[in-house]
Amino acid sequence: MPKRGKKYREAAQLIDQEQQYNAEEAIELAKKTSIVNFDATVEVAFRLGIDPRKNDQQIRGAIVLPNGTGKSQRVLVFAKGEKAQEAEAAGADYVGEEDLVNRVQQGWFDFDAVVATPDMMAQVGKLGRTLGPKGLMPNPKTGTVTMDVTKAVEEIKAGKVEYRVDKSGNIHAPIGKVSFDTASLVENFNTVAEALQKAKPAAAKGTYMRGVAVTTSMGPGVKVNTSSLKFA
């Protein structure tokens, strides 16, 4: 285990590691124990009772948080003709075709999200090894390969977050900033939790949500009582 700094240890003492809190209490504690000098991101982590090695237990998707993420997203759209014009009108930061594909291949990454129309994927596919490891490759499952570029750009700008289960069966997602009021963070938290509940694979057996925790950038984690989660 890495040695923790003094601020982290002092913050961690405010949390009862043997207790599981309801979502509101956990978020308030996470905010209180933020140890950085900037507006830290609040993140939720779910440990799911699935086997991500099996294709029928993969979980991946995207959702628009009702209160946004607190982060301004720079959106790159690969489109041409009328769709390129629609993307620009919707507020995309960068719009282009092969010129932008070549630019990304040369190491340009001044963007946070990528959208592409289906007819551009033959060219965008060349960027799989470049965008894939960064989680930026457009995908129909997350709504980023679409002809409705206006909707895609507007949702990203409004606070759309993508989620994907990792090899250990965990999903991490940002739900806002420490500066958000607790009610807004709780609403965002519940939105993510409900989306994951609805995405439960039919093949998953036993307890689905085995553990949930809320944390902030470099701050200690706070356990959430899964029985306190409210689903629509």
C-alpha positions as CSV (number, residue, x, y, z in Angstrom):
1,M,0.0,0.0,0.0
2,P,1.4,3.5,-0.9
3,K,2.1,5.8,2.1
4,R,-0.7,8.4,2.3
5,G,0.0,12.1,3.0
6,K,-1.0,13.9,6.2
7,K,-4.0,15.6,4.6
8,Y,-5.3,12.3,3.3
9,R,-4.9,10.6,6.7
10,E,-6.6,13.4,8.5
11,A,-9.5,13.3,6.0
12,A,-9.8,9.6,6.2
13,Q,-10.3,9.8,10.0
14,L,-13.6,11.6,9.4
15,I,-15.0,8.5,7.7
16,D,-16.0,5.4,9.5
17,Q,-14.6,2.6,7.3
18,E,-16.9,0.1,8.9
19,Q,-20.0,2.0,8.1
20,Q,-22.0,2.2,4.9
21,Y,-23.7,5.5,4.4
22,N,-26.8,6.5,2.3
23,A,-26.0,8.4,-0.9
24,E,-26.6,11.8,0.6
25,E,-24.4,11.2,3.6
26,A,-21.7,9.7,1.5
27,I,-21.6,12.6,-0.9
28,E,-21.5,15.1,1.9
29,L,-18.6,13.3,3.5
30,A,-16.8,13.0,0.2
31,K,-17.1,16.8,-0.3
32,K,-16.0,17.4,3.3
33,T,-12.9,15.2,2.9
34,S,-11.7,16.7,-0.4
35,I,-8.0,17.5,0.1
36,V,-7.0,19.3,-3.1
37,N,-6.9,23.0,-3.7
38,F,-9.1,22.9,-6.8
39,D,-12.7,22.1,-7.6
40,A,-12.3,18.3,-7.4
41,T,-14.4,15.9,-9.4
42,V,-16.8,13.7,-7.5
43,E,-16.8,10.1,-8.8
44,V,-18.9,7.1,-8.0
45,A,-17.6,3.5,-8.3
46,F,-19.8,0.4,-8.6
47,R,-18.5,-3.1,-8.0
48,L,-20.9,-5.4,-9.9
49,G,-21.6,-9.1,-9.6
50,I,-20.9,-9.9,-13.2
51,D,-18.3,-11.7,-15.2
52,P,-17.0,-9.2,-17.8
53,R,-15.1,-12.0,-19.6
54,K,-18.4,-13.2,-21.0
55,N,-20.0,-11.3,-23.9
56,D,-23.5,-11.5,-22.4
57,Q,-22.3,-9.7,-19.3
58,Q,-20.7,-6.7,-20.9
59,I,-22.0,-3.3,-19.8
60,R,-21.4,-0.2,-21.8
61,G,-23.4,2.9,-22.4
62,A,-23.8,6.6,-21.9
63,I,-26.2,8.9,-20.0
64,V,-26.8,12.6,-19.7
65,L,-26.5,13.8,-16.1
66,P,-29.4,16.1,-15.1
67,N,-27.0,18.6,-13.5
68,G,-24.1,18.1,-15.8
69,T,-20.5,17.2,-14.9
70,G,-19.1,20.7,-14.2
71,K,-16.6,20.2,-17.0
72,S,-16.7,22.0,-20.3
73,Q,-16.4,19.3,-23.0
74,R,-14.5,20.0,-26.3
75,V,-16.3,18.0,-29.0
76,L,-14.7,16.8,-32.2
77,V,-17.1,15.7,-35.0
78,F,-16.1,13.7,-38.0
79,A,-18.7,14.6,-40.6
80,K,-19.1,16.1,-44.1
81,G,-21.5,18.2,-46.0
82,E,-24.8,19.0,-44.4
83,K,-24.0,17.0,-41.3
84,A,-20.8,19.0,-40.8
85,Q,-22.8,22.2,-40.9
86,E,-25.3,20.7,-38.4
87,A,-22.4,19.8,-36.0
88,E,-21.0,23.3,-36.2
89,A,-24.5,24.8,-35.5
90,A,-24.9,22.5,-32.5
91,G,-21.7,23.9,-31.0
92,A,-19.1,21.3,-31.9
93,D,-15.6,22.7,-31.3
94,Y,-13.9,21.0,-34.2
95,V,-15.6,19.6,-37.4
96,G,-13.8,17.9,-40.3
97,E,-13.1,14.9,-42.4
98,E,-9.8,13.4,-43.5
99,D,-7.9,16.5,-42.5
100,L,-8.8,16.0,-38.9
101,V,-8.2,12.2,-39.1
102,N,-4.6,13.0,-40.2
103,R,-4.2,15.6,-37.5
104,V,-5.2,13.1,-34.8
105,Q,-2.8,10.5,-36.3
106,Q,0.0,13.1,-35.9
107,G,-0.7,13.4,-32.1
108,W,-3.3,16.1,-31.8
109,F,-5.6,15.6,-28.8
110,D,-7.1,19.0,-27.9
111,F,-10.6,17.5,-27.4
112,D,-12.6,15.6,-24.8
113,A,-15.2,13.7,-26.9
114,V,-15.5,12.4,-30.4
115,V,-18.6,12.0,-32.6
116,A,-18.7,10.5,-36.1
117,T,-21.4,9.9,-38.7
118,P,-21.5,6.3,-40.0
119,D,-20.2,7.2,-43.4
120,M,-17.0,8.6,-41.8
121,M,-16.2,5.4,-39.8
122,A,-14.1,3.9,-42.6
123,Q,-11.7,6.7,-42.1
124,V,-12.2,7.1,-38.4
125,G,-11.5,3.4,-38.0
126,K,-7.8,4.1,-38.7
127,L,-7.7,5.9,-35.3
128,G,-8.7,2.8,-33.3
129,R,-5.3,2.3,-31.8
130,T,-5.0,6.0,-31.1
131,L,-8.4,6.9,-29.7
132,G,-9.3,3.5,-28.3
133,P,-6.9,3.5,-25.3
134,K,-8.1,7.0,-24.4
135,G,-11.7,5.9,-24.4
136,L,-12.5,8.3,-27.2
137,M,-13.3,6.0,-30.1
138,P,-16.9,6.7,-31.4
139,N,-19.3,3.8,-30.8
140,P,-23.0,3.3,-31.6
141,K,-23.6,1.9,-28.1
142,T,-22.7,5.3,-26.6
143,G,-24.5,7.3,-29.3
144,T,-21.3,8.8,-30.7
145,V,-21.7,7.1,-34.1
146,T,-24.9,8.7,-35.4
147,M,-26.5,10.7,-38.2
148,D,-28.1,12.9,-35.5
149,V,-25.0,14.9,-34.8
150,T,-27.0,17.8,-33.4
151,K,-28.4,15.6,-30.6
152,A,-25.0,13.9,-29.9
153,V,-23.2,17.3,-29.6
154,E,-25.9,18.9,-27.5
155,E,-26.0,15.9,-25.1
156,I,-22.2,15.9,-24.6
157,K,-22.2,19.6,-24.0
158,A,-25.1,19.1,-21.5
159,G,-23.2,16.6,-19.4
160,K,-23.2,13.2,-21.0
161,V,-20.9,10.6,-19.5
162,E,-19.9,7.2,-20.8
163,Y,-19.5,4.2,-18.7
164,R,-17.9,0.8,-19.3
165,V,-17.3,-2.2,-17.1
166,D,-13.6,-3.0,-16.5
167,K,-11.9,-6.4,-16.3
168,S,-12.7,-6.6,-12.6
169,G,-16.4,-5.9,-13.0
170,N,-16.2,-2.3,-11.8
171,I,-17.7,0.9,-13.3
172,H,-16.5,4.4,-12.6
173,A,-18.3,7.6,-13.5
174,P,-18.0,11.3,-12.6
175,I,-21.1,12.8,-11.1
176,G,-20.0,16.4,-10.8
177,K,-17.7,18.7,-8.8
178,V,-17.2,19.4,-5.1
179,S,-18.7,22.9,-5.7
180,F,-22.0,21.3,-6.7
181,D,-24.7,21.4,-4.0
182,T,-25.4,18.0,-2.4
183,A,-28.9,17.6,-3.9
184,S,-27.5,18.0,-7.4
185,L,-24.8,15.4,-6.8
186,V,-27.4,13.0,-5.3
187,E,-29.6,13.4,-8.4
188,N,-26.7,12.7,-10.7
189,F,-25.7,9.7,-8.5
190,N,-29.2,8.3,-8.7
191,T,-29.3,8.8,-12.5
192,V,-26.1,6.7,-12.9
193,A,-27.3,4.0,-10.4
194,E,-30.6,3.7,-12.2
195,A,-28.9,3.4,-15.6
196,L,-26.7,0.6,-14.3
197,Q,-29.7,-1.2,-12.7
198,K,-31.5,-1.1,-16.0
199,A,-28.4,-2.4,-17.8
200,K,-28.2,-5.5,-15.6
201,P,-27.4,-8.5,-17.8
202,A,-30.0,-11.3,-17.8
203,A,-27.1,-13.7,-17.3
204,A,-25.9,-12.1,-14.1
205,K,-26.6,-14.2,-11.1
206,G,-26.6,-13.5,-7.4
207,T,-26.1,-10.0,-5.9
208,Y,-25.7,-7.5,-8.7
209,M,-24.5,-4.3,-7.0
210,R,-22.0,-5.7,-4.5
211,G,-20.4,-2.4,-3.5
212,V,-20.7,1.3,-4.2
213,A,-18.3,4.1,-3.1
214,V,-18.1,7.8,-3.6
215,T,-14.8,9.7,-3.8
216,T,-13.2,12.9,-4.9
217,S,-10.0,13.6,-6.8
218,M,-7.2,12.0,-4.6
219,G,-9.6,11.9,-1.7
220,P,-10.6,8.9,0.5
221,G,-13.5,6.7,-0.6
222,V,-16.9,6.6,1.2
223,K,-18.9,3.4,1.1
224,V,-22.6,3.6,0.1
225,N,-25.2,1.2,1.5
226,T,-26.5,-0.5,-1.6
227,S,-29.8,-1.2,0.1
228,S,-30.4,2.6,0.3
229,L,-30.3,3.0,-3.5
230,K,-33.6,4.2,-5.0
231,F,-34.5,3.0,-8.5
232,A,-37.2,4.3,-10.7
